[in-house]
Amino acid sequence: MFNKHLPVPDRLSRSAKAHPQGVALSWFKDHAVEPIAQMRNIASILEAYGTSTEMIWTERPGYIVYEGAFQIAAEPFADTPT
């Protein structure tokens, strides 16, 4: 579902090397109401089967390497929650 409605980031690293290691974390923007609701549904299913989940948010996600309408990917700062 997410792949159908959200673009896949074209990069996950600030590195310009040929095969950089993907180190970025993906975050939903606060106005991504529908994708966040879907993630909450997935979290409910996981928790029903004994896998705990936690929603985290930050105003400092890190060095942004990708930005779309509803999401970003960022290499985290040292103090970015993960």
trRosetta pair geometry for C-beta under 8 A, 3 or more apart (Angstrom, degrees):
i j d omega theta_ij theta_ji phi_ij phi_ji
1 4 5.8 -59 -153 32 29 112
1 5 6.5 -8 164 9 65 112
1 38 6.6 -144 113 -164 139 149
2 5 6.4 -77 -143 52 29 89
2 6 5.1 -26 -178 31 74 118
2 35 6.8 77 -118 -134 96 105
2 38 7.3 173 -71 109 91 145
3 6 7.1 -60 -98 58 17 76
3 8 6.6 8 -130 -58 82 105
5 35 7.5 -167 102 -80 122 99
6 35 6.4 58 -60 -98 134 139
6 68 7.0 120 -166 102 84 156
6 70 6.2 -93 -116 66 108 124
6 71 6.2 51 -164 1 130 133
7 68 5.3 179 50 -112 112 148
9 12 6.0 101 103 -69 131 79
9 24 7.4 -97 121 88 164 143
9 26 7.0 -153 -17 -99 134 108
9 65 7.5 70 -179 102 134 92
9 66 3.7 86 -141 125 112 176
9 68 7.5 -125 -86 -26 73 114
9 71 7.7 -104 -58 109 102 117
9 73 4.5 12 -97 -10 165 144
10 66 6.5 156 38 -111 66 122
11 20 7.8 37 -160 60 98 131
11 24 7.8 84 126 0 65 145
11 65 5.3 -108 106 156 101 111
11 66 5.9 169 61 -61 72 106
11 73 7.6 -177 92 83 57 137
12 20 7.9 -171 75 101 69 108
12 22 3.5 29 91 -144 132 97
12 23 6.8 152 140 35 91 38
12 24 4.1 -140 -165 33 72 109
12 65 6.3 112 -144 94 20 142
12 66 7.2 -32 -84 -10 51 127
12 73 5.6 -81 -116 161 71 144
13 20 3.8 -150 85 129 154 134
13 21 6.3 117 -88 75 145 46
13 22 5.7 -118 -40 -108 101 40
13 23 5.6 75 -101 23 89 86
13 24 6.4 -140 -66 -23 42 98
13 65 6.3 130 60 -140 8 164
13 75 6.9 66 -131 -71 48 120
14 20 8.0 -159 61 -170 36 160
14 63 5.7 -14 -61 123 135 138
14 65 5.6 -124 -69 -93 64 114
14 75 5.8 -67 -17 -7 107 144
15 20 3.6 157 72 -115 122 133
15 21 7.5 59 19 34 148 63
16 20 7.7 83 23 -54 9 129
17 20 4.9 125 60 -71 95 81
23 75 5.3 40 100 -121 103 96
24 62 7.5 -173 -134 88 75 136
24 65 5.1 -113 -80 38 146 129
24 66 7.1 110 137 15 166 102
24 73 4.1 67 138 162 138 97
24 74 5.6 144 -151 68 98 13
24 75 5.1 -69 -91 -64 72 58
24 76 7.9 143 -139 -23 45 67
25 61 7.1 -138 76 -172 106 98
25 62 7.2 100 35 18 101 139
25 73 6.9 177 83 -152 29 65
25 74 6.2 -28 56 64 77 70
25 75 7.9 117 9 -114 74 21
25 76 5.7 36 6 -49 122 105
25 80 7.5 178 33 136 141 136
25 82 6.4 -142 -80 -119 155 96
26 71 5.9 4 -173 179 97 124
26 72 7.3 169 -150 89 54 42
26 73 5.0 -30 -94 -97 69 82
27 57 7.9 106 -154 -130 116 60
27 58 7.6 -87 -119 46 149 91
27 61 5.1 -104 -5 -119 155 142
27 71 6.5 159 83 -156 45 74
27 72 5.3 -10 59 60 96 86
27 73 7.6 162 16 -92 72 32
27 74 6.7 -10 6 17 118 108
28 32 4.1 -119 -175 62 106 143
28 35 5.5 -171 -120 99 134 121
28 36 5.4 178 112 -70 161 90
28 39 7.3 -140 -23 -6 146 148
28 70 6.2 -23 -148 157 82 85
28 71 5.4 -48 -106 -99 49 82
29 32 5.0 111 58 -22 72 104
29 69 7.9 -108 23 139 140 41
29 70 5.6 -136 31 -163 103 38
29 71 6.4 -133 -12 -80 82 27
29 72 6.8 87 -62 -14 88 94
30 57 7.7 61 -87 -148 93 134
31 70 7.5 -116 88 -121 77 72
32 35 4.5 -30 160 46 111 113
32 36 5.5 120 100 -26 85 96
32 70 3.8 101 -105 -165 114 98
32 71 6.6 50 -78 -60 159 70
33 36 6.0 -65 -148 40 23 109
33 37 6.3 24 157 -21 63 109
34 37 5.6 -53 -145 34 31 113
34 38 6.5 32 156 -18 64 104
35 38 5.6 -54 -149 36 35 112
35 39 6.5 36 153 -19 66 103
35 70 5.7 113 6 156 142 139
35 71 7.4 -69 105 -58 168 107
36 39 5.6 -52 -149 35 34 112
36 40 6.6 39 150 -22 64 101
37 40 5.6 -51 -152 32 34 114
37 41 6.8 39 148 -21 63 100
38 41 5.5 -47 -154 30 37 115
38 42 6.6 37 149 -17 65 102
39 42 5.5 -50 -149 37 38 113
39 43 6.3 43 149 -22 66 103
39 55 8.0 113 119 -103 121 103
40 43 5.4 -49 -146 35 34 115
40 44 6.5 41 152 -24 64 101
40 55 7.8 -8 -91 -70 84 132
41 44 5.7 -51 -153 30 32 114
41 45 6.8 30 151 -16 63 102
42 45 5.8 -54 -154 35 35 111
42 46 6.4 35 150 -18 67 106
43 46 5.6 -54 -147 38 33 113
43 47 6.2 31 156 -18 67 108
43 53 4.1 -125 -143 74 101 161
43 55 7.5 -39 -85 -56 166 92
44 47 5.9 -56 -145 39 28 109
44 48 6.4 35 153 -25 62 105
45 48 5.6 -53 -151 30 31 115
45 49 6.8 10 156 -1 63 108
46 49 6.2 -74 -157 48 31 98
46 51 4.1 -69 175 75 94 112
46 52 7.9 -100 127 8 106 2
46 53 5.5 86 83 -40 134 119
47 50 7.6 100 -166 -34 32 8
47 51 6.5 -97 -78 72 36 59
47 52 6.4 53 -109 -112 85 41
47 53 6.0 -90 -57 13 99 99
56 81 4.8 -141 -177 117 135 128
56 82 7.6 173 86 -122 165 8
57 81 8.0 30 62 57 22 133
58 61 5.5 142 83 -75 113 59
58 80 5.9 120 131 -147 176 75
58 81 5.5 176 -61 28 122 98
60 77 5.9 -36 148 24 111 138
60 79 7.0 18 96 89 137 98
60 80 6.1 -131 109 -93 85 83
61 64 7.0 65 82 -78 115 82
61 72 6.3 119 84 93 163 128
61 74 4.1 106 125 48 105 153
61 76 6.9 -86 170 -106 54 67
61 80 6.1 65 -159 -136 30 129
62 74 3.8 146 66 145 94 108
62 75 4.9 -140 148 88 132 43
62 76 4.1 -117 -67 -113 141 24
62 77 4.9 -167 -106 -21 72 67
62 80 5.0 -32 -55 -56 97 157
63 74 5.9 155 69 -163 36 83
63 75 4.5 -8 53 53 101 99
63 77 7.6 120 -24 -63 73 74
64 67 5.7 20 174 -54 129 107
64 72 5.4 -55 -133 -172 106 125
64 73 7.4 109 -155 76 61 47
64 74 4.8 -41 -93 -96 50 98
65 73 5.4 -54 65 99 91 95
65 74 6.4 154 9 -109 78 37
65 75 6.2 70 -27 -20 120 89
66 71 7.9 5 112 112 103 89
66 72 6.4 159 89 -161 66 52
66 73 4.0 29 45 36 109 106
67 71 7.8 -168 -146 100 43 48
67 72 4.8 -7 -105 -110 73 89
67 73 7.9 -136 -63 26 45 63
68 71 5.2 16 52 54 107 76
68 72 7.3 -168 26 -78 65 45
74 80 7.7 -161 108 -128 118 161
76 80 3.6 -137 -159 62 99 141
76 82 6.0 -40 -86 -66 169 115
77 80 4.6 119 48 -30 72 99
